[in-house]
Amino acid sequence: MATVVFHWLDYLIFALVLLISASIGIAYHRQRSSKDIFLGSRQMTLMPVTFSVMASFISAISILGTTAEVYQSGVQYIILGISYFLAFPITAEVYMPVLYRNRVLTAQHYLELRFSSAVRTAASIVFCIQMFFYQAVVLYASAITFQQVTGLSFPLTMVLTGVVCTFYTALGGIKAVMWTDLVQMIIVFVAFCTLVVMATMEVGGFERVFEMAAAGDRLNFFNFNPDPTVRHSFWTLLFGGTGMCLTIYSANQAQLQRYLSCSTESVARRAIYLQMPLTFLFLCFLCLAGLVIYAFYSDCDPLLSGDIVKRDQLLPALVVRLFSARPGVTGLFVSCIFSASLSTVSSGINSLSSVVLEDLIKPWQPNLTERAAGWAARVLAVVLGLSTVGIGFLATNLPATVLQIVLSLFGIVGGPLLAVFSLGILVPWCNRYGALTGLLASLATTLGFSIAALIDPPPPDHRVFGTEGCYNGTDASNYTISTEHYSNWTVTTASLVARQRPVHWLSYLYYTPLALLVAMATGLAVSALTGFNRAKPVSLELLHPRVWRLAAAGSVQVATVDDEAAAAEPAGEAGTAQSESIIPTTKSEHTPLNMELEFSSRHSAVHGTVDLMNQK
């Protein structure tokens, strides 16, 4: 690899990014209550929400992982972008409205209103595990970039990223996070797109890039193989990708927290719809960057030549090779990766703090004052942020690329979370026993498939890597060793392809649909065995309006706002348990049409019902 030279101009650009992030945190340090820190007093506007939603899961993982994926397996990964046009409308029209209109502070709070405190607690623990590991991989991905481009040590870069985002998250809360996300996403867009265009020109222009990609079989847009064990095909990327996007944008507190902080439901809906063009445009640039990397390394794969040790280092290696002699360019690239990582980790820390405080601590400490809760939120942000840094060091031993690890994580853990929210919002027959069983059964299933795939992994689906140009300036002995490794890999791949593909080789993108199927089946079965909701009708305001038609058909017992208010009045301080109170209702005036009209006209009354439930 070329010698790393970080010019004073590179340091200046990087320092400015640090200063901007820290300054925004200081500017919003006056947030007092937990509602201010976690939801920005529900006053956030369209622009910061839009870019913060986008920033929450566009990180160093997206940048390094996607470019490496396209380099290895071709541009078919862009088919994932089609799934955005399915997932985002579903999020905006199905999941977000129910959560927003119930005025919950965390997404898991909805699960207690709909089911029970046990379901809320279980889902909160699962979410915390998911976000801890996700943030650890994000920190790892940014740290290897820093180390490769700047020459700084791996531990130093891990600590630097974690400390900076912990500082402004703990100090300024969600307002600091979201306004910083806005600035950082602008930096990421401008810096990355500039670098891609410059790198394209360096390798001979767009025509040259696509010529090399076609010659290397990287322009493989459509693979219609229906086999679900194929890692990436048109169908896995479309349907599995839709499920994966739903786990991120419909059932993850880091995103739902941004919807709930909006000043109106209309702002939240527009912010979600704006994700479609913005995220798809960024995906196109990521895929183009992967093709540029292939065009540059088409005759000498840097991993086989010993230039890098992991595929995730491909993009940093290209930047160092092309731009190390140009002051400012490497600084721009580091700022891009750093900004993407800061925005993701800060969002994760804030959402983790909200879930730990609101879902795991407050139920046991109901008399906690708002001032005390505000301080607890800041302390939690510091503790969780530093803990993430510690876990991040474990990611150095991960066997696969960071992209597949994270997307697998969203399926393994995020899939069951999406399933339990789907049971609550879309399945009026499901009761608390069915929801808890569905969550645990789907989690056990996805974990079982992932563990089996680790023990007996499927063959890699990489395209052929060039090695004929590796003699130029490369030690022949090292080249021989790398070629022997490459030959062994080829033989192993051929023998694996020859055997029958077992079911546990299921594409990791199908983990979410699998979790939905298992949760629906077990949830409904257990609900049927325990009497559905005959004894405890479901509040209509906890279901999607279109589902009310099923509830009104007489197949499930439901409770209206008036029913719940009447039942809650003599109960005094019955608290959250009243949310599950079953009041048999036979009101014929609640027709499907009337109920849909009531949902929008009476949701202020619904909010009063939720507030009453919270005064335990």
Backbone torsions as a table, in degrees:
resi	resn	phi	psi	omega
1	MET	NA	149.4	179.5
2	ALA	-64.1	152.9	-179.5
3	THR	-65.2	133.1	-179.1
4	VAL	-77.9	123.8	177.0
5	VAL	-128.3	107.4	179.3
6	PHE	-100.4	104.9	-175.6
7	HIS	-72.9	162.5	178.8
8	TRP	-60.8	-31.0	177.4
9	LEU	-66.6	-35.2	175.8
10	ASP	-63.9	-43.8	177.7
11	TYR	-62.7	-38.1	-179.5
12	LEU	-64.0	-46.1	179.2
13	ILE	-61.2	-43.7	-179.9
14	PHE	-65.6	-40.6	179.5
15	ALA	-64.2	-36.0	178.9
16	LEU	-64.4	-38.5	177.6
17	VAL	-64.0	-44.1	176.9
18	LEU	-60.4	-43.5	-177.3
19	LEU	-65.1	-42.5	-179.9
20	ILE	-62.4	-45.8	-178.8
21	SER	-62.1	-45.6	-179.2
22	ALA	-67.2	-36.9	-178.1
23	SER	-65.0	-38.9	179.1
24	ILE	-65.0	-38.6	176.6
25	GLY	-61.8	-41.6	178.3
26	ILE	-66.0	-38.0	-177.7
27	ALA	-63.5	-28.5	-177.9
28	TYR	-109.4	27.2	-175.3
29	HIS	-73.1	-8.6	-176.4
30	ARG	-84.9	7.4	176.9
31	GLN	-64.5	126.9	-172.8
32	ARG	-104.4	-57.8	-173.7
33	SER	-84.3	166.4	177.7
34	SER	-65.4	-31.8	177.5
35	LYS	-66.4	-37.5	175.9
36	ASP	-64.7	-44.9	-175.0
37	ILE	-69.4	-37.4	-174.4
38	PHE	-95.5	-28.6	-176.1
39	LEU	-125.4	3.3	179.5
40	GLY	58.4	33.4	-178.7
41	SER	59.2	22.0	-179.9
42	ARG	54.9	44.4	-177.7
43	GLN	-127.1	16.0	-175.9
44	MET	-75.3	145.1	-176.2
45	THR	-100.2	179.6	-168.7
46	LEU	-63.2	-50.3	-171.8
47	MET	-61.3	-53.8	179.6
48	PRO	-63.2	-34.7	179.4
49	VAL	-66.2	-44.8	-178.5
50	THR	-58.0	-50.0	-177.2
51	PHE	-75.4	-26.9	177.3
52	SER	-71.9	-38.6	175.3
53	VAL	-60.0	-42.2	179.6
54	MET	-67.9	-39.8	-175.2
55	ALA	-70.7	-27.3	-173.5
56	SER	-57.6	-31.2	-178.2
57	PHE	-130.1	19.0	166.6
58	ILE	-106.3	105.2	-172.7
59	SER	-132.7	-170.7	173.4
60	ALA	-58.8	-27.5	178.1
61	ILE	-63.9	-46.6	179.2
62	SER	-61.1	-44.5	-174.5
63	ILE	-71.2	-51.3	-178.2
64	LEU	-74.6	-41.8	-174.8
65	GLY	-70.7	-43.3	-178.6
66	THR	-67.7	-42.3	178.7
67	THR	-63.4	-38.9	177.3
68	ALA	-67.1	-37.9	179.0
69	GLU	-62.7	-44.8	179.8
70	VAL	-66.6	-39.7	177.4
71	TYR	-60.1	-42.6	-175.7
72	GLN	-77.0	-47.8	-166.3
73	SER	-118.8	-2.2	176.8
74	GLY	101.6	175.0	-170.4
75	VAL	-83.0	4.5	179.7
76	GLN	-59.4	-19.6	-180.0
77	TYR	-60.3	-20.0	-179.2
78	ILE	-66.6	-18.3	176.4
79	ILE	-59.8	-26.0	176.5
80	LEU	-55.6	-31.1	-179.9
81	GLY	-61.6	-28.5	177.3
82	ILE	-64.4	-34.8	-179.6
83	SER	-64.0	-24.8	177.0
84	TYR	-59.3	-36.8	-176.4
85	PHE	-77.4	-4.9	171.4
86	LEU	-101.8	-44.4	-172.9
87	ALA	-72.5	-42.9	-175.7
88	PHE	-66.6	-43.4	174.7
89	PRO	-61.2	-37.8	177.2
90	ILE	-62.2	-43.0	177.9
91	THR	-60.9	-46.5	-174.9
92	ALA	-69.1	-31.1	-173.2
93	GLU	-105.3	-18.1	-175.3
94	VAL	-111.2	-56.7	-171.1
95	TYR	-86.3	-50.0	-175.8
96	MET	-58.5	-45.7	-176.1
97	PRO	-58.1	-41.8	-178.1
98	VAL	-64.9	-44.6	-179.3
99	LEU	-67.8	-41.6	-177.7
100	TYR	-65.8	-43.9	-174.8
101	ARG	-71.4	-20.6	176.9
102	ASN	-87.2	-3.6	171.8
103	ARG	56.7	39.3	178.2
104	VAL	-78.5	155.6	178.9
105	LEU	-86.9	-33.3	174.3
106	THR	-130.5	156.7	179.3
107	ALA	-62.2	-36.7	-178.4
108	GLN	-67.4	-23.8	176.4
109	HIS	-60.4	-37.0	177.1
110	TYR	-57.7	-38.9	-177.9
111	LEU	-64.7	-30.6	175.8
112	GLU	-72.3	-41.7	177.9
113	LEU	-62.0	-38.7	-176.2
114	ARG	-83.2	-37.1	-174.6
115	PHE	-120.7	-84.6	-176.8
116	SER	-165.4	169.7	178.4
117	SER	-66.9	-29.2	179.3
118	ALA	-65.7	-41.2	177.6
119	VAL	-65.5	-40.6	178.1
120	ARG	-60.6	-46.6	-178.4
121	THR	-65.0	-45.3	-179.7
122	ALA	-61.3	-45.4	179.9
123	ALA	-65.1	-35.9	179.2
124	SER	-64.9	-42.5	179.1
125	ILE	-64.7	-43.5	178.8
126	VAL	-61.6	-43.2	179.0
127	PHE	-62.0	-43.6	-179.2
128	CYS	-61.2	-42.0	178.0
129	ILE	-61.5	-45.7	-180.0
130	GLN	-58.9	-48.7	-174.5
131	MET	-71.6	-32.9	176.9
132	PHE	-60.4	-49.2	-178.1
133	PHE	-70.2	-36.5	179.5
134	TYR	-62.7	-47.0	-179.3
135	GLN	-65.9	-33.6	177.3
136	ALA	-61.1	-41.9	179.5
137	VAL	-69.1	-35.9	176.9
138	VAL	-61.3	-46.6	179.1
139	LEU	-62.7	-40.8	178.9
140	TYR	-61.7	-44.9	-178.2
141	ALA	-62.4	-40.8	178.9
142	SER	-70.8	-34.9	-177.0
143	ALA	-67.7	-39.2	-179.7
144	ILE	-68.1	-29.3	175.7
145	THR	-68.2	-46.7	178.7
146	PHE	-57.5	-47.9	-177.0
147	GLN	-61.8	-40.2	-175.0
148	GLN	-74.5	-37.7	-173.9
149	VAL	-90.7	-37.5	-176.0
150	THR	-98.2	-22.1	-176.0
151	GLY	87.0	-1.8	178.3
152	LEU	-70.4	155.3	-177.7
153	SER	-69.5	152.8	-179.4
154	PHE	-60.5	-47.3	179.2
155	PRO	-60.7	-39.7	-178.3
156	LEU	-63.4	-42.9	-179.1
157	THR	-68.9	-34.1	176.2
158	MET	-62.7	-48.7	-178.1
159	VAL	-65.6	-40.7	-178.4
160	LEU	-60.5	-47.9	-180.0
161	THR	-63.4	-46.0	-178.0
162	GLY	-65.0	-41.4	-177.3
163	VAL	-68.6	-43.0	-178.0
164	VAL	-62.6	-49.0	-177.8
165	CYS	-70.9	-32.0	175.4
166	THR	-64.1	-38.1	-178.8
167	PHE	-60.5	-55.7	-174.3
168	TYR	-77.5	-21.6	175.6
169	THR	-71.9	-45.6	179.7
170	ALA	-66.1	-34.4	-174.9
171	LEU	-79.6	-46.5	-171.1
172	GLY	-107.3	-6.9	178.1
173	GLY	67.5	-156.6	-173.6
174	ILE	-65.9	-31.8	178.4
175	LYS	-63.4	-45.0	177.6
176	ALA	-63.8	-40.7	-179.2
177	VAL	-61.9	-46.5	-173.6
178	MET	-72.8	-40.0	177.8
179	TRP	-70.6	-34.0	174.8
180	THR	-67.6	-38.5	176.2
181	ASP	-58.0	-41.2	-179.9
182	LEU	-59.4	-48.3	-179.9
183	VAL	-64.9	-43.9	-176.4
184	GLN	-68.0	-35.0	177.7
185	MET	-68.9	-34.2	174.7
186	ILE	-64.0	-42.5	177.4
187	ILE	-61.8	-45.0	-178.3
188	VAL	-62.8	-47.0	-178.8
189	PHE	-61.4	-51.1	-176.4
190	VAL	-64.9	-46.9	-175.9
191	ALA	-66.0	-47.9	-175.1
192	PHE	-68.5	-44.3	180.0
193	CYS	-63.4	-37.6	177.1
194	THR	-63.1	-44.9	-179.6
195	LEU	-64.2	-40.4	-179.7
196	VAL	-63.5	-44.3	179.7
197	VAL	-64.7	-43.2	178.8
198	MET	-63.0	-43.5	179.8
199	ALA	-65.7	-36.6	177.4
200	THR	-61.3	-43.2	178.5
201	MET	-64.6	-35.5	-178.3
202	GLU	-65.9	-33.8	-177.5
203	VAL	-92.2	4.1	173.6
204	GLY	118.0	7.3	178.0
205	GLY	96.6	171.6	-175.9
206	PHE	-63.4	-40.1	-178.7
207	GLU	-62.3	-41.0	179.0
208	ARG	-65.9	-40.5	179.8
209	VAL	-60.0	-46.7	-177.4
210	PHE	-73.5	-29.2	174.1
211	GLU	-63.4	-48.1	179.4
212	MET	-64.3	-39.3	-179.8
213	ALA	-65.1	-41.0	178.8
214	ALA	-66.0	-40.6	179.4
215	ALA	-65.3	-31.0	-179.8
216	GLY	-95.0	12.9	177.1
217	ASP	60.9	38.6	177.3
218	ARG	-99.2	-7.7	178.0
219	LEU	-95.1	53.0	-176.7
220	ASN	-97.4	75.6	-174.0
221	PHE	-69.3	-40.5	-169.0
222	PHE	-124.5	112.4	171.6
223	ASN	-120.9	103.9	-173.0
224	PHE	-92.6	21.7	177.6
225	ASN	-61.8	118.9	-177.1
226	PRO	-79.2	-4.3	-178.0
227	ASP	-60.3	117.5	-177.8
228	PRO	-69.0	-12.1	177.7
229	THR	-87.1	-5.3	174.4
230	VAL	-72.2	126.1	-173.2
231	ARG	-55.7	-54.6	179.2
232	HIS	-129.9	119.2	170.7
233	SER	-138.1	176.9	178.0
234	PHE	-56.7	-41.0	-174.8
235	TRP	-74.8	-41.3	179.5
236	THR	-65.8	-40.4	-179.5
237	LEU	-70.0	-34.1	-179.5
238	LEU	-76.3	-59.6	-175.0
239	PHE	-80.9	-44.7	175.5
240	GLY	-64.7	-37.8	177.6
241	GLY	-64.7	-37.2	176.4
242	THR	-62.2	-44.6	177.2
243	GLY	-62.0	-42.6	179.2
244	MET	-61.8	-42.8	178.8
245	CYS	-64.4	-37.3	178.8
246	LEU	-65.3	-36.3	177.2
247	THR	-62.6	-32.7	-178.4
248	ILE	-79.6	-46.0	-169.5
249	TYR	-100.3	-11.1	-178.8
250	SER	-114.9	-18.8	-173.2
251	ALA	-138.4	24.8	180.0
252	ASN	-120.6	125.8	-176.0
253	GLN	-57.2	-33.2	-179.5
254	ALA	-59.9	-34.4	177.9
255	GLN	-88.6	-46.0	-177.7
256	LEU	-60.7	-31.2	177.7
257	GLN	-61.4	-34.3	178.8
258	ARG	-72.6	-38.0	176.2
259	TYR	-63.5	-43.1	-176.8
260	LEU	-69.4	-20.4	179.9
261	SER	-84.7	-7.0	-177.5
262	CYS	-68.9	150.6	-179.4
263	SER	-67.6	-32.4	177.0
264	THR	-141.1	163.3	176.8
265	GLU	-65.3	-33.5	179.0
266	SER	-62.6	-38.5	177.4
267	VAL	-63.4	-43.7	179.4
268	ALA	-62.7	-42.1	-179.4
269	ARG	-65.0	-44.5	179.7
270	ARG	-64.5	-38.1	178.4
271	ALA	-61.7	-37.3	179.3
272	ILE	-70.0	-45.0	-179.0
273	TYR	-64.9	-31.2	178.3
274	LEU	-68.5	-17.3	177.9
275	GLN	-65.0	-29.6	-175.2
276	MET	-60.1	-57.0	-180.0
277	PRO	-69.4	-38.3	-176.2
278	LEU	-67.1	-48.0	-178.1
279	THR	-68.6	-38.1	178.8
280	PHE	-66.5	-40.1	177.9
281	LEU	-61.4	-43.1	180.0
282	PHE	-66.5	-37.5	176.8
283	LEU	-62.0	-38.9	178.3
284	CYS	-61.6	-42.0	178.3
285	PHE	-67.0	-36.4	177.4
286	LEU	-63.8	-43.0	179.2
287	CYS	-66.5	-38.4	176.6
288	LEU	-62.8	-40.6	177.9
289	ALA	-61.9	-38.9	177.2
290	GLY	-62.8	-38.4	177.2
291	LEU	-69.3	-35.5	176.8
292	VAL	-63.5	-42.7	177.7
293	ILE	-60.1	-43.4	179.8
294	TYR	-64.4	-41.7	179.6
295	ALA	-59.6	-36.6	-178.7
296	PHE	-75.0	-40.2	-175.3
297	TYR	-103.6	18.8	-173.3
298	SER	-61.8	-28.2	-178.1
299	ASP	-103.6	0.7	178.0
300	CYS	-158.6	96.1	179.7
301	ASP	-63.5	125.5	-174.8
302	PRO	-68.2	-24.2	177.2
303	LEU	-74.6	-44.2	179.2
304	LEU	-68.6	-28.9	179.0
305	SER	-83.7	-6.6	180.0
306	GLY	86.1	8.8	-179.5
307	ASP	-71.7	-32.7	176.1
308	ILE	-132.3	167.8	-178.4
309	VAL	-111.2	-15.8	177.5
310	LYS	-141.5	149.3	-179.8
311	ARG	-62.5	-26.8	179.7
312	ASP	-63.4	-12.9	-179.7
313	GLN	-91.5	5.4	-175.4
314	LEU	-61.6	-50.5	-177.3
315	LEU	-65.5	-46.5	175.0
316	PRO	-58.6	-38.0	179.1
317	ALA	-62.9	-40.0	178.6
318	LEU	-64.3	-43.5	-179.8
319	VAL	-61.5	-42.8	179.6
320	VAL	-64.9	-41.9	-179.0
321	ARG	-66.1	-38.5	-174.0
322	LEU	-89.3	-35.1	-166.6
323	PHE	-124.4	9.3	-178.1
324	SER	-63.0	-23.5	-179.9
325	ALA	-92.0	2.0	-179.3
326	ARG	-109.9	103.7	-178.5
327	PRO	-58.6	135.5	177.0
328	GLY	99.1	-30.0	-175.8
329	VAL	-72.2	-46.0	178.2
330	THR	-65.8	-34.6	175.9
331	GLY	-63.6	-37.3	176.4
332	LEU	-64.4	-41.7	179.7
333	PHE	-66.3	-45.6	178.6
334	VAL	-61.8	-39.7	178.3
335	SER	-63.5	-36.8	177.7
336	CYS	-62.4	-51.5	-179.8
337	ILE	-64.5	-42.6	-178.5
338	PHE	-63.9	-44.1	180.0
339	SER	-63.2	-43.1	178.8
340	ALA	-61.8	-40.4	-179.6
341	SER	-71.0	-41.9	179.2
342	LEU	-58.5	-46.4	-176.5
343	SER	-63.3	-39.5	-178.4
344	THR	-72.0	-45.8	-177.6
345	VAL	-67.8	-40.4	179.5
346	SER	-64.0	-39.7	176.7
347	SER	-62.8	-41.6	179.6
348	GLY	-65.5	-41.3	179.7
349	ILE	-64.0	-44.2	-179.1
350	ASN	-64.9	-42.1	179.8
351	SER	-69.7	-38.8	176.1
352	LEU	-61.5	-43.1	179.1
353	SER	-60.7	-42.5	-179.1
354	SER	-65.1	-41.1	-179.3
355	VAL	-68.9	-44.4	179.9
356	VAL	-62.0	-44.8	-177.3
357	LEU	-71.9	-51.9	-172.2
358	GLU	-78.2	-34.3	-173.0
359	ASP	-101.6	-23.2	-176.1
360	LEU	-115.3	-27.5	-178.5
361	ILE	-99.4	-51.3	-175.4
362	LYS	-59.8	-36.6	176.9
363	PRO	-59.1	-25.6	177.9
364	TRP	-95.9	-15.2	177.4
365	GLN	-128.9	68.7	-173.3
366	PRO	-67.8	-18.7	-177.1
367	ASN	-93.4	13.3	-179.9
368	LEU	-65.7	124.8	-179.0
369	THR	-72.3	162.0	180.0
370	GLU	-63.9	-37.6	179.1
371	ARG	-65.2	-44.6	178.7
372	ALA	-65.4	-38.1	178.2
373	ALA	-64.5	-37.3	177.7
374	GLY	-62.4	-44.3	177.7
375	TRP	-67.4	-38.9	178.3
376	ALA	-62.1	-37.1	178.9
377	ALA	-62.5	-40.9	-180.0
378	ARG	-68.4	-42.3	179.4
379	VAL	-63.8	-42.2	178.4
380	LEU	-62.0	-39.7	179.1
381	ALA	-60.2	-41.6	179.7
382	VAL	-66.9	-48.7	-177.5
383	VAL	-63.1	-46.2	-178.1
384	LEU	-69.1	-36.3	178.0
385	GLY	-63.6	-46.0	179.5
386	LEU	-69.8	-33.2	176.8
387	SER	-64.7	-36.6	178.2
388	THR	-62.1	-38.7	178.0
389	VAL	-60.7	-43.6	179.6
390	GLY	-62.8	-42.2	179.4
391	ILE	-67.9	-30.7	-179.0
392	GLY	-58.3	-30.5	179.2
393	PHE	-65.9	-23.3	179.0
394	LEU	-72.7	-19.5	-176.5
395	ALA	-71.8	-9.6	-179.1
396	THR	-65.2	-19.5	-177.9
397	ASN	-100.0	12.0	-179.4
398	LEU	-67.1	136.6	-174.1
399	PRO	-83.2	-31.1	-174.2
400	ALA	-100.9	-178.9	176.0
401	THR	-71.0	154.5	-176.6
402	VAL	-62.5	-32.2	-178.5
403	LEU	-64.7	-49.8	-178.6
404	GLN	-66.3	-34.9	178.6
405	ILE	-60.7	-47.5	-176.4
406	VAL	-70.1	-43.9	179.5
407	LEU	-65.1	-35.0	174.2
408	SER	-63.9	-40.2	179.4
409	LEU	-62.1	-41.7	178.0
410	PHE	-62.6	-34.5	177.9
411	GLY	-75.9	-45.0	-176.5
412	ILE	-64.5	-46.4	-175.1
413	VAL	-104.6	-42.5	-179.1
414	GLY	-68.9	-32.4	178.8
415	GLY	-58.1	-50.6	176.5
416	PRO	-60.9	-34.6	176.7
417	LEU	-65.7	-44.1	176.0
418	LEU	-60.1	-38.1	-178.5
419	ALA	-63.3	-42.9	-177.0
420	VAL	-72.0	-33.1	173.7
421	PHE	-67.4	-37.8	178.4
422	SER	-65.1	-39.9	176.1
423	LEU	-60.9	-39.3	-178.9
424	GLY	-71.6	-43.4	-172.9
425	ILE	-84.4	-33.3	-169.1
426	LEU	-112.6	-13.1	-175.6
427	VAL	-121.2	91.8	-175.3
428	PRO	-66.1	-20.0	-179.3
429	TRP	-76.4	-20.4	-173.3
430	CYS	-71.4	133.4	176.1
431	ASN	-108.3	-175.6	-174.1
432	ARG	-65.3	-33.5	179.0
433	TYR	-68.5	-41.4	178.1
434	GLY	-66.1	-38.5	-179.4
435	ALA	-65.3	-46.4	-178.9
436	LEU	-66.2	-41.5	178.4
437	THR	-65.3	-42.0	178.8
438	GLY	-61.9	-42.0	178.3
439	LEU	-60.8	-50.4	-176.4
440	LEU	-69.8	-38.6	-179.3
441	ALA	-66.9	-42.7	179.3
442	SER	-68.0	-36.7	177.5
443	LEU	-65.1	-42.9	178.1
444	ALA	-63.5	-37.0	-179.3
445	THR	-67.3	-50.0	-178.7
446	THR	-65.9	-36.7	176.1
447	LEU	-64.5	-41.4	179.7
448	GLY	-61.6	-43.6	178.4
449	PHE	-64.2	-41.9	-177.8
450	SER	-68.3	-38.6	178.6
451	ILE	-67.4	-40.8	178.0
452	ALA	-63.1	-37.4	178.8
453	ALA	-69.6	-28.6	175.9
454	LEU	-72.3	-38.8	-179.6
455	ILE	-71.1	-43.1	179.6
456	ASP	-126.6	82.0	-172.6
457	PRO	-73.1	149.9	175.4
458	PRO	-73.4	162.3	179.5
459	PRO	-69.2	149.4	176.0
460	PRO	-67.3	147.8	-179.7
461	ASP	-109.0	29.5	-178.0
462	HIS	-68.9	151.8	171.0
463	ARG	-78.4	173.9	-179.5
464	VAL	-71.0	139.3	177.7
465	PHE	-104.6	137.1	179.3
466	GLY	-76.8	143.9	177.7
467	THR	-135.9	-1.9	-172.7
468	GLU	-67.1	-22.4	-179.1
469	GLY	-95.6	7.3	-174.5
470	CYS	-76.5	-12.8	179.4
471	TYR	-70.7	-23.2	-176.3
472	ASN	-70.7	105.3	178.2
473	GLY	74.9	15.4	-178.0
474	THR	-117.9	139.9	178.3
475	ASP	-63.1	123.9	-175.9
476	ALA	-61.5	-34.6	-179.2
477	SER	-65.3	-43.0	177.6
478	ASN	-62.3	-39.6	-179.2
479	TYR	-63.1	-40.0	-179.7
480	THR	-62.9	-42.5	179.5
481	ILE	-63.4	-44.6	-179.3
482	SER	-64.4	-39.0	179.9
483	THR	-66.0	-38.5	177.8
484	GLU	-61.7	-40.9	177.8
485	HIS	-62.9	-41.5	179.5
486	TYR	-63.6	-41.3	179.6
487	SER	-64.8	-42.4	178.2
488	ASN	-60.8	-40.9	179.4
489	TRP	-62.3	-39.9	-179.0
490	THR	-65.3	-44.4	179.6
491	VAL	-64.2	-43.7	179.8
492	THR	-61.6	-42.7	179.2
493	THR	-60.5	-44.0	-179.2
494	ALA	-61.7	-40.7	-179.4
495	SER	-69.0	-34.9	179.1
496	LEU	-69.8	-39.8	179.9
497	VAL	-63.7	-32.2	-176.8
498	ALA	-67.5	-28.3	-178.5
499	ARG	-80.4	160.9	178.4
500	GLN	-69.7	138.4	-175.1
501	ARG	-80.1	115.2	-179.7
502	PRO	-73.0	163.2	-174.9
503	VAL	-66.7	-28.7	-178.0
504	HIS	-74.1	-2.0	172.0
505	TRP	-83.4	10.1	178.6
506	LEU	-46.1	133.8	-179.9
507	SER	-54.7	136.2	-178.2
508	TYR	-60.2	-22.9	178.2
509	LEU	-72.5	-16.9	178.1
510	TYR	-89.5	1.7	179.4
511	TYR	-62.4	-38.2	180.0
512	THR	-67.3	-50.5	174.9
513	PRO	-57.3	-36.8	177.4
514	LEU	-62.8	-43.8	179.0
515	ALA	-62.4	-39.5	178.2
516	LEU	-63.1	-44.6	-179.6
517	LEU	-62.7	-46.3	-178.3
518	VAL	-65.1	-43.8	-178.1
519	ALA	-65.7	-41.5	179.2
520	MET	-63.1	-46.0	-177.7
521	ALA	-65.0	-51.0	-178.5
522	THR	-70.0	-37.8	-179.6
523	GLY	-62.4	-44.4	179.4
524	LEU	-70.7	-38.6	179.7
525	ALA	-62.8	-48.1	179.9
526	VAL	-66.6	-38.0	177.7
527	SER	-62.3	-39.8	178.3
528	ALA	-64.2	-41.4	-179.8
529	LEU	-68.2	-24.5	-178.2
530	THR	-106.4	17.8	171.7
531	GLY	87.7	18.2	-178.1
532	PHE	50.7	-131.7	179.6
533	ASN	-116.7	29.8	-177.7
534	ARG	-62.7	-38.9	-179.0
535	ALA	-83.8	-22.5	-176.6
536	LYS	-136.4	92.6	-177.5
537	PRO	-65.9	155.1	-177.1
538	VAL	-90.7	136.0	174.2
539	SER	-67.2	129.3	-176.9
540	LEU	-60.4	-31.5	-176.5
541	GLU	-70.3	-9.7	177.9
542	LEU	-96.0	0.8	178.0
543	LEU	-112.2	158.2	174.1
544	HIS	-70.0	142.3	-177.3
545	PRO	-51.7	-38.2	-179.4
546	ARG	-67.2	-23.9	179.9
547	VAL	-77.7	-18.8	179.9
548	TRP	-59.0	-28.3	179.3
549	ARG	-60.2	-39.3	177.7
550	LEU	-67.6	-41.6	-178.6
551	ALA	-65.8	-39.5	-177.2
552	ALA	-74.3	-15.5	-178.5
553	ALA	-72.5	-5.6	177.9
554	GLY	95.1	2.3	-178.1
555	SER	-84.5	-7.7	-179.8
556	VAL	-150.5	144.5	177.0
557	GLN	-78.5	133.2	-179.6
558	VAL	-128.1	158.8	176.2
559	ALA	-125.6	137.5	178.7
560	THR	-94.9	176.3	177.5
561	VAL	-59.8	-43.9	-179.0
562	ASP	-64.6	-40.4	177.7
563	ASP	-59.6	-47.2	-176.4
564	GLU	-67.5	-37.5	179.1
565	ALA	-64.6	-41.6	179.2
566	ALA	-64.9	-37.9	-179.6
567	ALA	-74.5	-32.2	-176.5
568	ALA	-76.0	-27.1	-174.2
569	GLU	-60.6	-50.8	179.5
570	PRO	-76.1	-11.2	-176.0
571	ALA	-80.2	-9.7	179.4
572	GLY	64.4	-117.3	-177.6
573	GLU	-103.9	51.1	-178.8
574	ALA	-65.6	-24.8	172.0
575	GLY	76.6	-152.7	-172.4
576	THR	-60.9	-29.9	-178.7
577	ALA	-58.9	-26.8	179.8
578	GLN	-64.2	-23.1	-179.6
579	SER	-63.5	-20.2	179.1
580	GLU	-105.0	6.7	-178.1
581	SER	-59.6	141.1	-176.6
582	ILE	-107.7	111.4	177.3
583	ILE	-117.7	104.2	-178.5
584	PRO	-56.8	132.6	-178.2
585	THR	-127.7	139.4	177.1
586	THR	-126.1	23.6	-176.7
587	LYS	-66.8	112.2	-177.8
588	SER	-75.2	-17.8	-177.6
589	GLU	-71.9	-10.6	-179.9
590	HIS	-86.1	69.5	175.4
591	THR	-76.9	161.6	179.7
592	PRO	-55.0	-41.5	-178.8
593	LEU	-66.6	-45.6	179.9
594	ASN	-62.7	-38.0	-178.2
595	MET	-66.0	-38.7	178.9
596	GLU	-64.7	-39.6	178.7
597	LEU	-67.6	-37.4	-179.1
598	GLU	-66.5	-30.9	-174.9
599	PHE	-58.3	-44.4	-178.7
600	SER	-80.6	-37.0	-175.2
601	SER	-78.2	-21.6	-174.9
602	ARG	-116.2	12.8	-174.4
603	HIS	-70.9	-15.2	172.6
604	SER	-68.4	-35.2	175.5
605	ALA	-69.0	-34.0	176.8
606	VAL	-61.3	-41.6	-179.6
607	HIS	-61.0	-37.5	177.1
608	GLY	-63.6	-37.2	177.9
609	THR	-63.2	-42.6	179.9
610	VAL	-64.9	-40.9	178.9
611	ASP	-62.0	-40.0	178.3
612	LEU	-61.9	-38.6	-179.9
613	MET	-65.5	-29.9	-175.1
614	ASN	-81.3	-12.5	-175.6
615	GLN	-86.1	65.2	-177.9
616	LYS	-88.6	NA	NA
